[in-house]
Amino acid sequence: MNVGSQISKIREKHQLTQEELGRLLHVTRQTVSNWENTKSYPDLQTLVEISNRFEISLDTLLKGDTEMVKTIDKERITGTIRKEKFFIDFFTGAGTGILVSCLFSPDSAKRTAAIIIGLIMLLIGWYKNAKSYAGLIKRLEKTQ
């Protein structure tokens, strides 16, 4: 049984309309309808809220719906990738900015220190990028 069917059973058991369930979960009636018709899935936070509110275990709610589990895994991986990309972009961008700004400053101890800091930031960004790419390949292999 899929998550949509489980949500529909829960809603009917508690004599709720899609509109009422949507209000309880802070979503629209259309969203509840899409879940029940497996056009989309609730996010993990909403699944936990359904589990708590209606006293049904997450295991029962998700059991048998391998597509839902795969979707949650992909969303989790995507979120991780975004965080890693932000970190990488920050270090490589800031490092590049520092190095470029040093091109227009006179020779001094501050300039030398800024060049070293800029290079270190670039190296950290490149290292994290390589590490992230290797980790991404491993995570994608696990989901397939």
MDAnalysis code that builds the backbone (N, CA, C; Angstrom):
import MDAnalysis as mda
import numpy as np

u = mda.Universe.empty(432, n_residues=144, atom_resindex=np.repeat(np.arange(144), 3), trajectory=True)
u.add_TopologyAttr("name", ["N", "CA", "C"] * 144)
u.add_TopologyAttr("resid", np.arange(1, 145))
u.add_TopologyAttr("resname", ["MET", "ASN", "VAL", "GLY", "SER", "GLN", "ILE", "SER", "LYS", "ILE", "ARG", "GLU", "LYS", "HIS", "GLN", "LEU", "THR", "GLN", "GLU", "GLU", "LEU", "GLY", "ARG", "LEU", "LEU", "HIS", "VAL", "THR", "ARG", "GLN", "THR", "VAL", "SER", "ASN", "TRP", "GLU", "ASN", "THR", "LYS", "SER", "TYR", "PRO", "ASP", "LEU", "GLN", "THR", "LEU", "VAL", "GLU", "ILE", "SER", "ASN", "ARG", "PHE", "GLU", "ILE", "SER", "LEU", "ASP", "THR", "LEU", "LEU", "LYS", "GLY", "ASP", "THR", "GLU", "MET", "VAL", "LYS", "THR", "ILE", "ASP", "LYS", "GLU", "ARG", "ILE", "THR", "GLY", "THR", "ILE", "ARG", "LYS", "GLU", "LYS", "PHE", "PHE", "ILE", "ASP", "PHE", "PHE", "THR", "GLY", "ALA", "GLY", "THR", "GLY", "ILE", "LEU", "VAL", "SER", "CYS", "LEU", "PHE", "SER", "PRO", "ASP", "SER", "ALA", "LYS", "ARG", "THR", "ALA", "ALA", "ILE", "ILE", "ILE", "GLY", "LEU", "ILE", "MET", "LEU", "LEU", "ILE", "GLY", "TRP", "TYR", "LYS", "ASN", "ALA", "LYS", "SER", "TYR", "ALA", "GLY", "LEU", "ILE", "LYS", "ARG", "LEU", "GLU", "LYS", "THR", "GLN"])
u.atoms.positions = np.array([
    [0.849, -1.175, 0.000],
    [0.000, 0.000, 0.000],
    [0.894, 1.238, 0.000],
    [0.534, 2.238, -0.812],
    [1.370, 3.428, -0.901],
    [0.957, 4.492, 0.119],
    [1.777, 5.499, 0.238],
    [1.549, 6.563, 1.215],
    [0.226, 7.269, 0.954],
    [-0.083, 7.498, -0.318],
    [-1.339, 8.164, -0.660],
    [-2.548, 7.411, -0.142],
    [-2.525, 6.094, -0.300],
    [-3.628, 5.266, 0.205],
    [-3.692, 5.317, 1.722],
    [-2.525, 5.312, 2.356],
    [-2.473, 5.393, 3.821],
    [-3.066, 6.715, 4.309],
    [-2.707, 7.810, 3.642],
    [-3.230, 9.126, 4.041],
    [-4.738, 9.157, 3.843],
    [-5.207, 8.606, 2.753],
    [-6.648, 8.552, 2.483],
    [-7.369, 7.744, 3.570],
    [-6.808, 6.592, 3.952],
    [-7.412, 5.765, 5.007],
    [-7.450, 6.510, 6.337],
    [-6.357, 7.190, 6.658],
    [-6.293, 7.950, 7.912],
    [-7.365, 9.034, 7.916],
    [-7.444, 9.755, 6.800],
    [-8.410, 10.861, 6.686],
    [-9.841, 10.347, 6.842],
    [-10.152, 9.253, 6.157],
    [-11.505, 8.702, 6.218],
    [-11.811, 8.130, 7.607],
    [-10.825, 7.489, 8.230],
    [-11.004, 6.927, 9.567],
    [-11.362, 8.021, 10.572],
    [-10.753, 9.185, 10.412],
    [-10.996, 10.302, 11.330],
    [-12.090, 11.236, 10.818],
    [-12.790, 10.795, 9.770],
    [-13.916, 11.537, 9.187],
    [-13.563, 12.987, 8.872],
    [-12.442, 13.133, 8.166],
    [-11.981, 14.459, 7.748],
    [-12.119, 14.598, 6.242],
    [-12.438, 15.788, 5.799],
    [-12.394, 16.068, 4.366],
    [-10.953, 16.397, 3.996],
    [-10.673, 16.435, 2.714],
    [-9.329, 16.833, 2.274],
    [-9.033, 18.259, 2.737],
    [-10.031, 19.097, 2.693],
    [-9.882, 20.484, 3.141],
    [-9.505, 20.537, 4.628],
    [-10.190, 19.761, 5.462],
    [-9.917, 19.764, 6.902],
    [-8.528, 19.199, 7.207],
    [-8.162, 18.104, 6.539],
    [-6.826, 17.548, 6.742],
    [-5.762, 18.550, 6.293],
    [-6.015, 19.204, 5.176],
    [-5.085, 20.226, 4.690],
    [-4.878, 21.331, 5.706],
    [-5.968, 21.786, 6.338],
    [-5.851, 22.832, 7.352],
    [-5.024, 22.353, 8.548],
    [-5.242, 21.092, 8.959],
    [-4.480, 20.549, 10.085],
    [-2.980, 20.484, 9.783],
    [-2.653, 20.195, 8.516],
    [-1.251, 20.012, 8.130],
    [-0.651, 21.256, 7.458],
    [-1.447, 22.328, 7.397],
    [-0.997, 23.605, 6.828],
    [-0.656, 23.481, 5.336],
    [-1.507, 22.749, 4.614],
    [-1.385, 22.623, 3.165],
    [-2.763, 22.813, 2.555],
    [-2.819, 22.910, 1.231],
    [-4.101, 23.095, 0.561],
    [-4.809, 21.765, 0.354],
    [-6.103, 21.845, 0.045],
    [-6.879, 20.654, -0.273],
    [-6.291, 19.955, -1.487],
    [-5.832, 20.758, -2.476],
    [-5.247, 20.187, -3.686],
    [-3.997, 19.377, -3.359],
    [-3.218, 19.847, -2.398],
    [-2.015, 19.124, -1.999],
    [-2.385, 17.762, -1.421],
    [-3.393, 17.745, -0.555],
    [-3.850, 16.469, 0.023],
    [-4.345, 15.555, -1.093],
    [-5.089, 16.105, -2.028],
    [-5.575, 15.320, -3.165],
    [-4.411, 14.747, -3.975],
    [-3.397, 15.549, -4.211],
    [-2.216, 15.076, -4.958],
    [-1.498, 13.957, -4.217],
    [-1.429, 14.045, -2.886],
    [-0.816, 12.966, -2.114],
    [-1.619, 11.683, -2.268],
    [-2.950, 11.815, -2.110],
    [-3.806, 10.629, -2.162],
    [-3.815, 9.985, -3.543],
    [-3.608, 10.785, -4.578],
    [-3.574, 10.261, -5.952],
    [-2.160, 9.983, -6.436],
    [-1.197, 10.023, -5.520],
    [0.238, 9.797, -5.756],
    [0.815, 10.654, -6.882],
    [0.282, 11.862, -7.016],
    [0.871, 12.816, -7.960],
    [2.070, 13.510, -7.331],
    [2.084, 13.543, -5.997],
    [3.220, 14.094, -5.252],
    [3.242, 13.421, -3.890],
    [4.295, 13.697, -3.136],
    [4.447, 13.111, -1.815],
    [4.610, 14.205, -0.781],
    [4.153, 13.948, 0.444],
    [4.430, 14.916, 1.510],
    [5.916, 14.902, 1.852],
    [6.414, 16.034, 2.340],
    [7.817, 16.054, 2.749],
    [7.960, 15.308, 4.075],
    [9.188, 15.074, 4.466],
    [9.459, 14.266, 5.656],
    [8.869, 14.900, 6.915],
    [8.947, 16.199, 7.027],
    [8.403, 16.896, 8.201],
    [6.891, 16.676, 8.295],
    [6.208, 16.718, 7.167],
    [4.766, 16.500, 7.156],
    [4.434, 15.054, 7.501],
    [5.240, 14.114, 7.004],
    [5.020, 12.709, 7.355],
    [5.145, 12.491, 8.861],
    [6.130, 13.133, 9.466],
    [6.304, 13.024, 10.918],
    [5.092, 13.635, 11.627],
    [4.602, 14.760, 11.121],
    [3.428, 15.399, 11.727],
    [2.195, 14.490, 11.619],
    [2.011, 13.857, 10.462],
    [0.891, 12.912, 10.292],
    [1.044, 11.763, 11.276],
    [2.263, 11.240, 11.376],
    [2.540, 10.126, 12.284],
    [2.209, 10.505, 13.724],
    [2.638, 11.662, 14.155],
    [2.390, 12.102, 15.534],
    [0.921, 12.409, 15.784],
    [0.320, 13.156, 14.877],
    [-1.057, 13.609, 15.066],
    [-2.055, 12.448, 15.083],
    [-1.822, 11.462, 14.212],
    [-2.782, 10.362, 14.085],
    [-2.276, 9.059, 14.709],
    [-1.172, 9.167, 15.442],
    [-0.609, 8.039, 16.180],
    [-0.445, 6.796, 15.316],
    [0.247, 6.988, 14.212],
    [0.580, 5.886, 13.312],
    [2.082, 5.938, 13.103],
    [2.739, 4.805, 13.144],
    [4.198, 4.817, 13.027],
    [4.609, 5.181, 11.595],
    [5.767, 5.795, 11.497],
    [6.297, 6.117, 10.167],
    [6.516, 4.843, 9.358],
    [6.911, 3.786, 10.038],
    [7.124, 2.509, 9.368],
    [5.839, 2.041, 8.689],
    [4.727, 2.113, 9.413],
    [3.434, 1.722, 8.852],
    [3.046, 2.650, 7.709],
    [3.289, 3.920, 7.893],
    [2.926, 4.913, 6.886],
    [3.710, 4.718, 5.588],
    [4.978, 4.367, 5.700],
    [5.836, 4.267, 4.518],
    [5.999, 2.848, 3.978],
    [5.696, 1.871, 4.787],
    [5.957, 0.480, 4.402],
    [5.303, 0.151, 3.058],
    [6.090, -0.446, 2.195],
    [5.571, -0.897, 0.909],
    [5.634, 0.151, -0.185],
    [5.923, 1.405, 0.157],
    [5.979, 2.442, -0.880],
    [7.439, 2.762, -1.186],
    [8.058, 1.928, -2.013],
    [9.469, 2.104, -2.331],
    [9.717, 3.384, -3.109],
    [8.760, 3.812, -3.914],
    [8.931, 5.061, -4.667],
    [9.033, 6.251, -3.716],
    [8.219, 6.249, -2.673],
    [8.252, 7.329, -1.685],
    [9.600, 7.362, -0.989],
    [10.091, 6.200, -0.591],
    [11.390, 6.132, 0.088],
    [12.489, 6.647, -0.835],
    [12.455, 6.260, -2.110],
    [13.443, 6.748, -3.077],
    [13.345, 8.255, -3.250],
    [12.112, 8.773, -3.289],
    [11.919, 10.217, -3.438],
    [12.494, 10.966, -2.246],
    [12.242, 10.474, -1.043],
    [12.787, 11.115, 0.163],
    [14.312, 11.084, 0.139],
    [14.887, 9.942, -0.253],
    [16.341, 9.829, -0.335],
    [16.913, 10.834, -1.328],
    [16.282, 10.959, -2.483],
    [16.775, 11.902, -3.495],
    [16.676, 13.339, -3.000],
    [15.567, 13.678, -2.316],
    [15.412, 15.029, -1.775],
    [16.463, 15.321, -0.711],
    [16.760, 14.327, 0.112],
    [17.780, 14.498, 1.155],
    [19.146, 14.723, 0.522],
    [19.456, 13.942, -0.506],
    [20.732, 14.086, -1.199],
    [20.821, 15.446, -1.868],
    [19.722, 15.878, -2.493],
    [19.711, 17.182, -3.163],
    [19.963, 18.302, -2.164],
    [19.356, 18.215, -0.982],
    [19.584, 19.224, 0.054],
    [21.026, 19.251, 0.503],
    [21.624, 18.084, 0.640],
    [23.034, 17.989, 1.030],
    [23.917, 18.611, -0.040],
    [23.599, 18.338, -1.288],
    [24.384, 18.876, -2.402],
    [24.316, 20.395, -2.408],
    [23.133, 20.956, -2.165],
    [22.990, 22.418, -2.148],
    [23.847, 23.056, -1.061],
    [23.850, 22.425, 0.121],
    [24.659, 22.953, 1.232],
    [26.144, 22.882, 0.887],
    [26.570, 21.764, 0.321],
    [27.975, 21.613, -0.052],
    [28.346, 22.612, -1.133],
    [27.463, 22.804, -2.106],
    [27.747, 23.735, -3.191],
    [27.882, 25.160, -2.660],
    [27.026, 25.537, -1.712],
    [27.118, 26.863, -1.113],
    [28.479, 27.049, -0.458],
    [28.914, 26.069, 0.308],
    [30.201, 26.121, 1.001],
    [31.339, 26.246, -0.015],
    [31.300, 25.421, -1.051],
    [32.343, 25.437, -2.088],
    [32.354, 26.781, -2.807],
    [31.183, 27.256, -3.197],
    [31.091, 28.538, -3.908],
    [31.592, 29.689, -3.051],
    [31.287, 29.642, -1.755],
    [31.758, 30.698, -0.870],
    [33.282, 30.758, -0.851],
    [33.917, 29.620, -0.604],
    [35.376, 29.621, -0.489],
    [36.062, 29.932, -1.810],
    [35.602, 29.349, -2.893],
    [36.269, 29.643, -4.173],
    [35.994, 31.075, -4.609],
    [34.782, 31.557, -4.387],
    [34.456, 32.941, -4.772],
    [35.205, 33.964, -3.942],
    [35.202, 33.758, -2.622],
    [35.905, 34.698, -1.748],
    [37.410, 34.651, -1.998],
    [37.947, 33.439, -2.183],
    [39.378, 33.314, -2.460],
    [39.760, 34.014, -3.753],
    [38.951, 33.829, -4.781],
    [39.205, 34.491, -6.065],
    [39.113, 36.002, -5.920],
    [38.087, 36.462, -5.191],
    [37.918, 37.901, -4.979],
    [39.107, 38.523, -4.261],
    [39.583, 37.839, -3.258],
    [40.740, 38.346, -2.511],
    [41.964, 38.416, -3.419],
    [42.191, 37.359, -4.195],
    [43.359, 37.349, -5.089],
    [43.267, 38.448, -6.143],
    [42.095, 38.637, -6.722],
    [41.929, 39.668, -7.753],
    [42.133, 41.049, -7.146],
    [41.630, 41.270, -5.938],
    [41.808, 42.580, -5.310],
    [43.279, 42.871, -5.027],
    [44.069, 41.830, -4.833],
    [45.495, 42.011, -4.565],
    [46.244, 42.493, -5.812],
    [45.678, 42.246, -6.981],
    [46.340, 42.692, -8.214],
    [46.458, 44.209, -8.276],
    [45.521, 44.895, -7.620],
    [45.477, 46.349, -7.712],
    [45.998, 47.055, -6.471],
    [46.569, 46.307, -5.537],
    [47.094, 46.944, -4.335],
    [48.623, 46.952, -4.384],
    [49.216, 47.932, -3.744],
    [50.682, 48.011, -3.749],
    [51.294, 46.878, -2.925],
    [52.544, 46.564, -3.246],
    [53.249, 45.516, -2.503],
    [53.354, 45.907, -1.028],
    [52.970, 44.966, -0.178],
    [53.081, 45.188, 1.261],
    [52.889, 43.854, 1.970],
    [53.074, 43.883, 3.265],
    [52.873, 42.668, 4.055],
    [51.388, 42.272, 4.049],
    [50.497, 43.282, 4.039],
    [49.061, 43.001, 3.989],
    [48.688, 42.295, 2.689],
    [49.294, 42.749, 1.606],
    [49.005, 42.128, 0.305],
    [49.467, 40.671, 0.307],
    [50.647, 40.412, 0.836],
    [51.167, 39.048, 0.905],
    [50.251, 38.170, 1.755],
    [49.827, 38.692, 2.899],
    [48.914, 37.927, 3.765],
    [47.595, 37.666, 3.047],
    [47.062, 38.660, 2.336],
    [45.805, 38.496, 1.610],
    [45.953, 37.446, 0.506],
    [47.080, 37.442, -0.187],
    [47.329, 36.440, -1.236],
    [47.342, 35.041, -0.625],
    [48.000, 34.898, 0.505],
    [48.058, 33.587, 1.171],
    [46.658, 33.144, 1.602],
    [45.905, 34.062, 2.199],
    [44.534, 33.731, 2.621],
    [43.677, 33.364, 1.410],
    [43.797, 34.147, 0.335],
    [43.037, 33.867, -0.885],
    [43.375, 32.505, -1.459],
    [44.651, 32.162, -1.500],
    [45.069, 30.854, -2.008],
    [44.553, 29.720, -1.122],
    [44.623, 29.917, 0.177],
    [44.117, 28.893, 1.104],
    [42.616, 28.683, 0.893],
    [41.880, 29.780, 0.734],
    [40.437, 29.671, 0.505],
    [40.146, 28.942, -0.802],
    [40.904, 29.264, -1.839],
    [40.730, 28.562, -3.118],
    [41.027, 27.075, -2.969],
    [42.096, 26.761, -2.291],
    [42.458, 25.353, -2.098],
    [41.386, 24.600, -1.304],
    [40.850, 25.249, -0.273],
    [39.768, 24.619, 0.500],
    [38.559, 24.371, -0.405],
    [38.197, 25.362, -1.194],
    [37.062, 25.215, -2.118],
    [37.285, 24.093, -3.112],
    [38.479, 24.028, -3.700],
    [38.779, 22.973, -4.682],
    [38.787, 21.601, -4.021],
    [39.350, 21.522, -2.816],
    [39.388, 20.255, -2.085],
    [37.966, 19.786, -1.770],
    [37.141, 20.691, -1.223],
    [35.767, 20.329, -0.892],
    [34.982, 19.936, -2.147],
    [35.268, 20.589, -3.263],
    [34.594, 20.256, -4.514],
    [34.935, 18.831, -4.947],
    [36.206, 18.483, -4.891],
    [36.630, 17.132, -5.279],
    [36.026, 16.093, -4.329],
    [36.046, 16.390, -3.039],
    [35.494, 15.477, -2.046],
    [33.980, 15.333, -2.222],
    [33.312, 16.441, -2.506],
    [31.870, 16.439, -2.711],
    [31.491, 15.615, -3.937],
    [32.251, 15.767, -4.993],
    [31.986, 15.034, -6.231],
    [32.117, 13.531, -5.995],
    [33.152, 13.125, -5.278],
    [33.349, 11.701, -4.983],
    [32.211, 11.173, -4.109],
    [31.791, 11.955, -3.124],
    [30.681, 11.558, -2.260],
    [29.368, 11.475, -3.010],
    [29.169, 12.398, -3.948],
    [27.951, 12.400, -4.759],
    [27.845, 11.116, -5.570],
    [28.941, 10.707, -6.163],
    [28.939, 9.482, -6.962],
    [28.568, 8.290, -6.086],
    [29.125, 8.213, -4.883],
    [28.795, 7.115, -3.968],
    [27.323, 7.125, -3.591],
    [26.782, 8.322, -3.261],
    [25.375, 8.413, -2.866],
    [24.459, 8.036, -4.011],
    [24.785, 8.473, -5.213],
    [23.947, 8.143, -6.364],
    [23.977, 6.650, -6.666],
    [25.122, 6.020, -6.468],
    [25.216, 4.571, -6.684],
    [24.343, 3.814, -5.697],
    [24.234, 4.324, -4.466],
    [23.409, 3.669, -3.445],
    [21.924, 3.746, -3.778],
    [21.481, 4.865, -4.396],
    [20.053, 5.049, -4.670],
    [19.596, 4.298, -5.909],
    [20.512, 3.787, -6.691],
    [20.099, 3.101, -7.920],
    [20.014, 1.620, -7.738],
])
